Amino acid sequence: MKTDFLILGGGLSGLISAAYLERANKNYILIEAQDELGGTDYGLKCVPAHSDILENPLIKLKRDLNLNFNIQTLLNPPLIFQNKTGFSDFTGFAVNNKNRALLDELSYYTQSPRLLVSNGWKTLNDELLKIIPTQKIKTKSVVTSLNFNHGKLESVTINGETQIQANTFAYALPLTSAKALLGKEALSAKFLQKFDRMQKFTVLSVDFASKKSHFTKDNLLVFNDEDFFMIGQFNSENSELSSWLSLIDSELAQDEEAVSKTLKTMKKHIKKAFPNLIEEASWERILVVPESHHSFIDLPQSGPELWFLGSNCIEGSQNIAASIKSSQNFVAKLTHCN
Ligand SMILES: Cc1cc2nc3c(=O)[nH]c(=O)nc-3n(C[C@H](O)[C@H](O)[C@H](O)COP(=O)(O)OP(=O)(O)OC[C@H]3O[C@@H](n4cnc5c(N)ncnc54)[C@H](O)[C@@H]3O)c2cc1C
């Protein structure tokens, strides 16, 4: 089997790339391990708006592909909750904390103002899926190896048996698979060394839906004590929803006791700040997100035949804006010469 573009991974970055390629009338196949496309629904999802709003990747995406979803702008600056004084302006995390990398990642989400897909990120996925024909998508297809010949990527093996060749490959899989799949053929010794030293973390996320609608804050809410950090968000257009997340070391995430202790601490903080929220919740959802790497790491240069998208991309941070931008750059650079 052969195609021009082979997109590996059907998370947000893979779907966006496929939708742009479709609009450019290109020949491509999208490969996804799961039944469903869109990656994990991670709850809290806001994108810093940056100064030039028209250049924001989310707004550009909506405009370029003429997608039908609502973007809500949250202008209120983040607040921090202190036990004694209640909410006050958030001025940043403590600089001397040893978990600097985690704090850098959390700092991304505490920039203000922020954009949110107010009718849910699933709406964005559904809109993208309307563009991509189902015959160009292969679900339940796990990429099991990338096959190099003299350092050049030539094909990909799916489910250990089927090979697909392509002129251009877009790597939109999690960074955690990079070492096993790309190996020494594509990654420098320096990269591999750095990769092993990278801090790994797991995200604990708790979402609540409440029938009551008196939680009107649309700020990003930060909780910070000596060694515990948590951020949260109400979606003011849909006041039934609130999302909260905290990061823990990946090694601790294997330990059920450590996970339940963190969840307990999260709920304790939420209860102090919003005494009725948990009791009034009609449901709660807890997600322990699989291990992630903190991705401030220099990946090999993208191109000509292998491009890194999504969490592996140019901007170096694991966030949606960077994912969208990497897919936009990939398609813009390649569609004119293929
Ligand atoms: C709890 C949480 C909250 C977050 N909140 C925010 C936020 O508020 N704002 C923000 O900007 N970012 C946020 N992020 C980060 C953001 O979700 C990610 O940066 C973004 O979703 C990455 O998209 P992606 O397409 O690159 O990767 P993914 O969504 O991880 O997609 C990768 C896809 O590859 C598939 N796959 C994996 N292995 C294989 C294989 N071997 N073969 C085939 N397919 C495979 C997976 O099933 C998945 O569908 C959050 C992340 C977490 C964990």
The ligand as an SDF file (V2000), in Angstrom:
LIG
                    3D

 53 58  0  0  0  0  0  0  0  0999 V2000
   -5.2450   16.6480   31.7340 C   0  0  0  0  0  0  0  0  0  0  0  0
   -4.6980   17.4700   30.5990 C   0  0  0  0  0  0  0  0  0  0  0  0
   -5.1610   18.7390   30.4160 C   0  0  0  0  0  0  0  0  0  0  0  0
   -4.6860   19.5060   29.3710 C   0  0  0  0  0  0  0  0  0  0  0  0
   -5.1480   20.7720   29.2500 N   0  0  0  0  0  0  0  0  0  0  0  0
   -4.6810   21.5410   28.2590 C   0  0  0  0  0  0  0  0  0  0  0  0
   -5.1140   22.8910   28.1600 C   0  0  0  0  0  0  0  0  0  0  0  0
   -5.8920   23.4000   28.9510 O   0  0  0  0  0  0  0  0  0  0  0  0
   -4.6220   23.6330   27.1330 N   0  0  0  0  0  0  0  0  0  0  0  0
   -3.7280   23.1260   26.2220 C   0  0  0  0  0  0  0  0  0  0  0  0
   -3.3360   23.8660   25.3200 O   0  0  0  0  0  0  0  0  0  0  0  0
   -3.2970   21.8480   26.2910 N   0  0  0  0  0  0  0  0  0  0  0  0
   -3.7410   21.0460   27.2930 C   0  0  0  0  0  0  0  0  0  0  0  0
   -3.2760   19.7650   27.4070 N   0  0  0  0  0  0  0  0  0  0  0  0
   -2.3220   19.2600   26.4070 C   0  0  0  0  0  0  0  0  0  0  0  0
   -3.0490   18.8750   25.1360 C   0  0  0  0  0  0  0  0  0  0  0  0
   -4.1400   18.0390   25.4540 O   0  0  0  0  0  0  0  0  0  0  0  0
   -2.1080   18.1550   24.1920 C   0  0  0  0  0  0  0  0  0  0  0  0
   -1.0130   18.9800   23.9090 O   0  0  0  0  0  0  0  0  0  0  0  0
   -2.7650   17.8490   22.8490 C   0  0  0  0  0  0  0  0  0  0  0  0
   -4.0230   17.2480   23.0360 O   0  0  0  0  0  0  0  0  0  0  0  0
   -1.8750   16.9070   22.0910 C   0  0  0  0  0  0  0  0  0  0  0  0
   -2.5360   16.4870   20.9000 O   0  0  0  0  0  0  0  0  0  0  0  0
   -1.8080   15.4690   19.9630 P   0  0  0  0  0  0  0  0  0  0  0  0
   -2.6760   15.2370   18.7890 O   0  0  0  0  0  0  0  0  0  0  0  0
   -0.4250   15.9270   19.6900 O   0  0  0  0  0  0  0  0  0  0  0  0
   -1.6000   14.1470   20.8450 O   0  0  0  0  0  0  0  0  0  0  0  0
   -2.6690   13.0930   21.4050 P   0  0  0  0  0  0  0  0  0  0  0  0
   -3.9790   13.7230   21.6830 O   0  0  0  0  0  0  0  0  0  0  0  0
   -1.9410   12.3910   22.5060 O   0  0  0  0  0  0  0  0  0  0  0  0
   -2.8770   12.0940   20.1700 O   0  0  0  0  0  0  0  0  0  0  0  0
   -2.0190   11.0210   19.8780 C   0  0  0  0  0  0  0  0  0  0  0  0
   -2.8740    9.9410   19.2020 C   0  0  0  0  0  0  0  0  0  0  0  0
   -2.0090    8.8810   18.8070 O   0  0  0  0  0  0  0  0  0  0  0  0
   -2.6400    7.6540   19.0940 C   0  0  0  0  0  0  0  0  0  0  0  0
   -1.5900    6.6390   19.2470 N   0  0  0  0  0  0  0  0  0  0  0  0
   -0.7330    6.4890   20.2740 C   0  0  0  0  0  0  0  0  0  0  0  0
    0.1450    5.4920   20.0160 N   0  0  0  0  0  0  0  0  0  0  0  0
   -0.1860    5.0120   18.7870 C   0  0  0  0  0  0  0  0  0  0  0  0
    0.3570    3.9900   17.9430 C   0  0  0  0  0  0  0  0  0  0  0  0
    1.4040    3.2810   18.3040 N   0  0  0  0  0  0  0  0  0  0  0  0
   -0.2200    3.7790   16.7430 N   0  0  0  0  0  0  0  0  0  0  0  0
   -1.3030    4.5090   16.3270 C   0  0  0  0  0  0  0  0  0  0  0  0
   -1.8260    5.4970   17.0700 N   0  0  0  0  0  0  0  0  0  0  0  0
   -1.2940    5.7390   18.2820 C   0  0  0  0  0  0  0  0  0  0  0  0
   -3.4090    7.9060   20.3830 C   0  0  0  0  0  0  0  0  0  0  0  0
   -4.4600    6.9590   20.5540 O   0  0  0  0  0  0  0  0  0  0  0  0
   -3.9200    9.3350   20.1460 C   0  0  0  0  0  0  0  0  0  0  0  0
   -5.1870    9.3560   19.5220 O   0  0  0  0  0  0  0  0  0  0  0  0
   -3.7330   18.9840   28.4680 C   0  0  0  0  0  0  0  0  0  0  0  0
   -3.2580   17.6770   28.6250 C   0  0  0  0  0  0  0  0  0  0  0  0
   -3.7180   16.9310   29.6970 C   0  0  0  0  0  0  0  0  0  0  0  0
   -3.1660   15.5550   29.8660 C   0  0  0  0  0  0  0  0  0  0  0  0
  1  2  1  0
  2  3  1  0
  2 52  2  0
  3  4  2  0
  4  5  1  0
  4 50  1  0
  5  6  2  0
  6  7  1  0
  6 13  1  0
  7  8  2  0
  7  9  1  0
  9 10  1  0
 10 11  2  0
 10 12  1  0
 12 13  2  0
 13 14  1  0
 14 15  1  0
 14 50  1  0
 15 16  1  0
 16 17  1  0
 16 18  1  0
 18 19  1  0
 18 20  1  0
 20 21  1  0
 20 22  1  0
 22 23  1  0
 23 24  1  0
 24 25  2  0
 24 26  1  0
 24 27  1  0
 27 28  1  0
 28 29  2  0
 28 30  1  0
 28 31  1  0
 31 32  1  0
 32 33  1  0
 33 34  1  0
 33 48  1  0
 34 35  1  0
 35 36  1  0
 35 46  1  0
 36 37  1  0
 36 45  1  0
 37 38  2  0
 38 39  1  0
 39 40  1  0
 39 45  2  0
 40 41  1  0
 40 42  2  0
 42 43  1  0
 43 44  2  0
 44 45  1  0
 46 47  1  0
 46 48  1  0
 48 49  1  0
 50 51  2  0
 51 52  1  0
 52 53  1  0
M  END
$$$$
